[in-house]
Amino acid sequence: MRIIISFLVISCFVFGSCDEEATFDALKQAETDRELILEYIAENNLNAVEDSTGVWYVIDAPGSISRPEPASIITMNYRGILLNGEEFDSTYGDDGVGTPIRLPLNSTIPGWQVGIPKFKKGGKGTLIIPSGFGYGRTRTGNIPSNSVLVFEKLELVDID
């Protein structure tokens, strides 16, 4: 929680004006996200682990060999959903077969930059990302502002 608070305070200085109300709202949102995540984990009987940043992860298959670094190019399969189960993105087709995407890890949302390195090449699992490490207060496509993001059926196919 201390890291989240530090991140929010630093963000205020880096990204512009930040008054007490904005800081309070960000802290309140982080607390709300955590409560929602804990409820989701309990409802779905997940054996999730919390990173020091507040990003949660479940490793179903550890994979082998190496982990990605910030500058790595990763190849991934995943299904992105909101806490209500609504899908917002997926590399899986209607037939359930994945068509992996390839992208630089350092160009992804902060929650992926924290969570994906928890997996080794070939690893599979789930990431649960608080809104502050996702898209925050910005509505993005069909993802409402302040949304907790769940990436399930996550598979780290390859690392370059």
N, C-alpha and C positions, 0 to 999 in steps of 0.2 A: 504494500500500500504506500510505503514511503517513496518508492520509485515512481509510482503513478502521480503522487502529489508533486514530486520534483519535476516530472515531465510536464505537468500542467503549468506549473509556475514558470519554468523555462520557456514553454510555448508562449506564454503571455508576453515575455520580454522579446522573444525572437520574432513573433508574428504580429506584433503591434499592440494596440491599446488593450489593456486588460484591467478592468476595475474590480473592486471587491465583489460586486454582484456576479460578474462573469466567472471569477475564480470560485466563488461559492457554488455557482451552478455546475461548474465542471467537477468539483469535488462531490457534489450531490449526485451527479450523473454517474460517476465512478462507483459510488456506493450502491446506487440503484442497479447498475449493471451487475455488480457482484451478487446482489441478492437474486436477481433474475437468473444468473448463471448457476448459482447453487441450487435453485429450484429446478432448473432444466436438468442438471446433473442427477439430482435425486429422482425426478420423474422418469428419466431414461436409464436409471440404474448404471451410470457410467463410473468407471474407476479412473477418474480424472485427477491430474496433478496440476497444481497451480505454480506457474513460474513467478519469480519475484516481481514481475511487471504486472501481474494480474491476468495474463494470458493462460488459458487452461489447455491441456493436451491429454490425449489418450493414445498410447502406443499399442496397437493391436499386433503388429509384426515389426520387430525392431530393424529389420534390414541388416545389411552388412557393409563392410568396407569403410566408406568415409561419410562424413557429414558435409553439407554445403557451408561455404563461407560467405560473407556479405557480397563479395564480387562474383560469386558463382552464377553460372547459367543453369537453371533448374528445369527439369521436364517433369510435369505434374499431371495427375488426374485428381479430380475432386468434384464434390457436389456442394455448392454453397446454399445454405438455407437460413432463414430467420428463425427465431425461437418458436414461432407458431407453425413451423414446418414448411412455410412457403419457400419454394426454390427461387433463387435469384440468379444463379449461374451454375453451369455444370459442363464438364468435359465428356460426360456420359450421354450417349444417345438413348433413344427410346428402347433400343434392344439391350441396354445395359452395358454395352461395350464402350470403353473409354477411348477418346482421341486426345492424347496428352497435349498440353500446351508447353511451350518452351519460352522462358523469359528470364531476365536477370533478377536475382533475388532482391537486389538493392533497389529495384524499381517497383516493388510490391508494397502493399499496405504495411504499416509498422507491425501489426500482429503476425503477419507472415514472416517478417524479418526476424522476429523473436521466436516464433513457433516452428517454422520449417527446419531450422538447424537442430531441433530436438530429434529429428528423424535421420536415419542413415539411408544411403541409397538402397532402394527396394522396400523401405519402411512404409507401413500403412497405419492409419489411425484417424484421429479427429482433432481439430483445433476449435476452441471456443474463444472468441475474441471480443473483449469489451469494446464498446463504441469508440472510446478514445484511441484505440489502437486499430480501428477500422476506418470509417469515413467520418466519425465524429458528428458534428452538428450539420454536416452537409448532406442533403438528399442526393443520392447517386443512382440514376436509373430508377429501378423499382425498389431500391433500398431506402426506407425512410430515415430521416435524421435520427441520431442517437440509437442506432440499432446494434444489438449484439449479433455477431456473425458466427455461424457454425459451419465449419468445413468438414464434412463427413466423407467417407469413402476416399479419404485423402491417400494418395500414393506418390511417393517420391521415386519416379521412374528412373531418372538419370541425373547426374551432376557433371557439368563441364567446368 
